[in-house]
């Protein structure tokens, strides 16, 4: 028994060096094979690849109807693009610049012109000599021909430093040429649409980038006590990014204390409202608030506000309560210019629309109220989803949304 046991132990001792040798050989072969694989593929810089598309590619609007399949398709296309880009990086004869605007990756960066303007151009001569004047500001009006006299008086309050842009909701454009300024203005005609519908489609920030300030005004404003150049001076002086002229107390539909003109001030940025209307004195409608009838935006503020405008909520109700999200601190950078004031005449224009159904004609005003509630819900839900996605608990970032019973 002892001899057999000795033999077994000896055999075990002899096997251990063999197993160690096999392990060493296996590791060596693995290293050599890995090195061979590494040098067999062309090198490229992973940091230059966009492996995941920007979240706004398919999540920018949670109400856009994107399906799961759509998102999967985006990911699939992105995977193909990554493969293509890896190939391009190894071929210097092919242009592919990932930092270019989306869709322009195959163009040399020096040729990219992502911004445009509303400056008319001649059809002859040298392009560099086309423009004798480049207006610094833009003013837009959404108009019908019936208000031509009022618009004529308003436009005369704006100097040659302003590009005049008319959005025509009644389809009548050529008749305006009775006014000399109309021949130099930009006219865009789409019947029966609101100014926020036009703004979303024709005032993209890259199109109006040359303009320092953008006025987006209604057609029914009295401007006897308004001068646009003086208004700009006050906006600059008080560092306002979003503003409006003060409303004369005689204005129709005057709802908010914040937008009412004060006689003893150049500008004001806060107001006292009815009890219970402002949970926070720094939030709308007591501060960080202007109305949507005659707002004025800086170029930087408009770049954010344009994205805030909803494609399908065309009346813009509720937008004024959310403008503060584009400015920080909003209660310091949003205000009302009292020294330059206007009168809201309250002239109805697009109020009667739709065909009668079951003895009732659809109400534009009802849709306005519904859009206000829809916009409020979208903003609130989007913020909740965002904070949840980044692991932050309950955040009280909601504006002082006004209930429908307070709407006049």
Secondary structure, 3 states (H helix, E strand, C coil): CHHHHHHHHHHHHHHHHHHHHHHHHHHHHHHHHHHHHHHHCCCCCHHHCCCCCCCHHHHCCCCCCCCHHHHHHHHHHHHHHHHHHHHHHCCCCCCCCCCCCCCCCCCCHHHCCCCCCCCCCCCCCCHHHCCCCCCCEEEEEEECHHHHHHHHHHHCCCCCCEEEEEEECCCCCHHHHHCHHHHCCEEEECCCCCHHHHHHHHCCCCCCCCCCEEEEECCCEECCCCCHHHHHHHHHHCCCCEEEEEECCCCCCCCCCCCECCCCCCEECECCCCCCCCCCCCCCCCECCCCCCEEEEEHHHHHHHHHHCCCCCCCCCCHHHHHHHHCCCHHHHEEEEEEEEEEECCCCCCCCCCCEECCEECCHHHHHHHHHHHHHHHHHHHHHHHHHHCCCCCCCCCCCCCCHHHCC
